[in-house]
Amino acid sequence: MKGCSLVASSPLRGEALCRSPLEPPAELSFPNILDVKPSRVELMEALDTIILLLHPITAAAILAWIWWQYGWKRKSRELKGETRRQEIERHEKIGERILIAAIISVMIAFLARWYTGLGLMPGSLHGFTGPLGITLLWITARWGRKSREDRVSKIKHGRAADLLIALMILHSFLGFLYIFKVL
């Protein structure tokens, strides 16, 4: 054999070793990771994890959006005239969009629990405060719609927003802790 050598002390006991000088010995070779296929169980576990993480990811985006919307209290004091009227309309539209997005995020949470077999009923304080937060967000948006005509609704809208921010922080912290339990 051309290029093959006989090695008496090799594990092959004198058999010809036909490999290029740059090729590693058989005991040092590594499997090709491209040839390794994940099992069905591994794929399902990965899918379950992705589905369970959809709620925290969407919720984090919505919470940032709510926090930005909450900055309206400070900003509204600086605006006057036509600019203020336009910003109020924009604030109302964004508030409605936040409400819809939050409802979708809670629905994702319930669907994720159902899909992964955890059941539809919340099993933690985090789960119970979600629907409570959505209810408070809906009430806040409702008072926000009425606040143009009614001064009392405007005050209620502002105070409900304060309470909503406090509940949002508590709910986020509980969700952060709960994610480690679920995953």
C-alpha positions as CSV (number, residue, x, y, z in Angstrom):
1,M,0.0,0.0,0.0
2,K,1.4,3.3,-1.0
3,G,1.7,5.8,1.9
4,C,0.7,3.2,4.5
5,S,3.1,2.2,7.3
6,L,3.1,-0.8,9.6
7,V,3.3,0.0,13.2
8,A,4.0,-2.9,15.6
9,S,3.0,-1.0,18.8
10,S,-0.3,0.3,17.4
11,P,-3.6,-0.8,18.7
12,L,-4.2,-2.4,15.4
13,R,-1.3,-4.8,16.1
14,G,0.8,-4.4,13.0
15,E,-2.0,-3.6,10.6
16,A,-1.5,-0.9,8.1
17,L,-2.4,2.6,9.1
18,C,-3.6,4.4,6.0
19,R,-4.3,8.0,6.9
20,S,-2.8,11.3,5.9
21,P,-0.3,12.9,8.2
22,L,-2.7,15.8,8.9
23,E,-5.6,13.5,9.8
24,P,-6.0,12.9,13.6
25,P,-5.8,9.4,14.9
26,A,-9.2,7.6,15.2
27,E,-9.3,7.9,19.0
28,L,-8.9,11.7,18.7
29,S,-11.5,12.3,16.0
30,F,-14.7,14.2,16.9
31,P,-18.2,13.4,15.6
32,N,-19.5,15.8,13.0
33,I,-22.2,17.8,14.9
34,L,-24.0,18.4,11.6
35,D,-24.7,14.7,11.4
36,V,-26.3,14.7,14.9
37,K,-30.1,15.1,14.7
38,P,-32.1,16.2,17.8
39,S,-34.6,13.7,19.1
40,R,-38.3,14.3,18.9
41,V,-38.4,14.8,22.7
42,E,-35.6,17.4,22.5
43,L,-37.5,19.3,19.8
44,M,-40.8,19.2,21.9
45,E,-38.9,20.5,25.0
46,A,-37.4,23.3,23.0
47,L,-40.9,24.2,21.5
48,D,-42.4,24.1,25.0
49,T,-39.8,26.5,26.2
50,I,-40.3,28.9,23.3
51,I,-44.0,28.9,23.8
52,L,-43.7,29.5,27.5
53,L,-41.3,32.4,26.9
54,L,-43.7,34.2,24.4
55,H,-45.6,35.7,27.3
56,P,-42.6,37.2,29.2
57,I,-41.2,38.6,26.0
58,T,-44.4,40.2,24.9
59,A,-45.1,41.4,28.4
60,A,-41.7,43.0,28.7
61,A,-42.3,45.0,25.6
62,I,-45.8,46.0,26.8
63,L,-44.4,47.0,30.2
64,A,-41.9,49.3,28.5
65,W,-44.7,50.7,26.4
66,I,-46.8,51.4,29.5
67,W,-43.9,53.0,31.3
68,W,-43.4,55.3,28.3
69,Q,-47.1,56.1,28.2
70,Y,-47.0,56.8,32.0
71,G,-44.5,59.6,31.2
72,W,-47.4,61.5,29.8
73,K,-48.2,62.9,33.2
74,R,-45.1,65.0,33.3
75,K,-45.1,65.8,29.6
76,S,-48.7,67.0,29.6
77,R,-47.9,69.9,31.9
78,E,-45.5,71.4,29.4
79,L,-47.8,71.3,26.3
80,K,-50.2,74.0,25.3
81,G,-52.8,74.7,22.6
82,E,-53.0,72.7,19.4
83,T,-49.9,70.6,20.2
84,R,-51.5,69.5,23.5
85,R,-54.7,68.5,21.8
86,Q,-52.8,66.4,19.2
87,E,-50.8,64.7,21.9
88,I,-53.9,63.9,23.9
89,E,-55.4,62.2,20.9
90,R,-52.2,60.3,20.4
91,H,-52.1,59.4,24.1
92,E,-55.6,58.0,23.9
93,K,-54.9,55.9,20.7
94,I,-51.8,54.5,22.3
95,G,-53.7,53.7,25.5
96,E,-56.2,51.7,23.5
97,R,-53.4,49.8,21.6
98,I,-51.7,49.0,24.9
99,L,-55.0,47.6,26.3
100,I,-55.4,45.3,23.2
101,A,-51.7,44.2,23.3
102,A,-52.0,43.4,27.1
103,I,-55.1,41.3,26.5
104,I,-53.3,39.4,23.8
105,S,-50.3,38.9,26.1
106,V,-52.5,37.4,28.8
107,M,-54.2,35.2,26.2
108,I,-50.8,34.0,25.1
109,A,-50.0,33.1,28.8
110,F,-53.2,31.1,29.1
111,L,-52.7,29.4,25.8
112,A,-49.1,28.5,26.7
113,R,-50.2,27.0,30.0
114,W,-52.8,25.0,28.2
115,Y,-50.4,23.9,25.4
116,T,-47.8,22.7,27.9
117,G,-50.3,20.9,30.0
118,L,-50.1,23.1,33.1
119,G,-53.8,23.8,33.0
120,L,-55.8,27.0,32.5
121,M,-56.1,28.1,36.1
122,P,-53.3,30.2,37.4
123,G,-51.1,28.4,39.9
124,S,-49.3,31.3,41.5
125,L,-49.8,34.9,42.7
126,H,-48.3,36.0,39.4
127,G,-51.0,34.2,37.5
128,F,-53.8,35.7,39.6
129,T,-52.5,39.3,39.4
130,G,-52.5,39.1,35.5
131,P,-56.3,39.2,35.1
132,L,-56.4,41.8,37.9
133,G,-54.0,44.0,36.0
134,I,-55.9,43.7,32.8
135,T,-59.1,44.7,34.6
136,L,-57.4,47.7,36.1
137,L,-55.9,48.6,32.7
138,W,-59.3,48.4,31.1
139,I,-60.8,50.6,33.9
140,T,-57.9,53.1,33.4
141,A,-58.5,53.2,29.7
142,R,-62.3,53.7,30.2
143,W,-61.7,56.6,32.6
144,G,-59.1,58.0,30.2
145,R,-61.8,58.1,27.4
146,K,-64.1,60.0,29.7
147,S,-61.5,62.4,31.1
148,R,-62.0,65.0,28.3
149,E,-65.5,65.9,29.6
150,D,-65.3,64.9,33.2
151,R,-62.7,66.3,35.6
152,V,-63.4,63.5,38.2
153,S,-62.6,60.8,35.5
154,K,-59.4,62.6,34.7
155,I,-58.3,62.4,38.4
156,K,-59.4,58.8,38.6
157,H,-57.5,58.0,35.4
158,G,-54.3,59.5,36.8
159,R,-54.6,57.7,40.1
160,A,-55.5,54.4,38.5
161,A,-52.4,54.8,36.3
162,D,-50.3,55.2,39.5
163,L,-51.8,52.0,40.9
164,L,-51.3,50.3,37.6
165,I,-47.6,51.1,37.6
166,A,-47.2,49.7,41.2
167,L,-49.1,46.5,40.2
168,M,-47.1,46.3,37.1
169,I,-43.8,46.3,39.0
170,L,-45.1,43.7,41.5
171,H,-46.5,41.5,38.7
172,S,-43.2,41.7,36.8
173,F,-41.1,40.7,39.8
174,L,-43.4,37.8,40.5
175,G,-43.2,36.7,36.9
176,F,-39.4,36.9,37.0
177,L,-39.4,34.6,40.0
178,Y,-42.1,32.3,38.4
179,I,-40.2,31.8,35.2
180,F,-37.5,29.9,37.1
181,K,-40.1,27.6,38.5
182,V,-41.7,26.8,35.2
183,L,-38.5,26.5,33.1
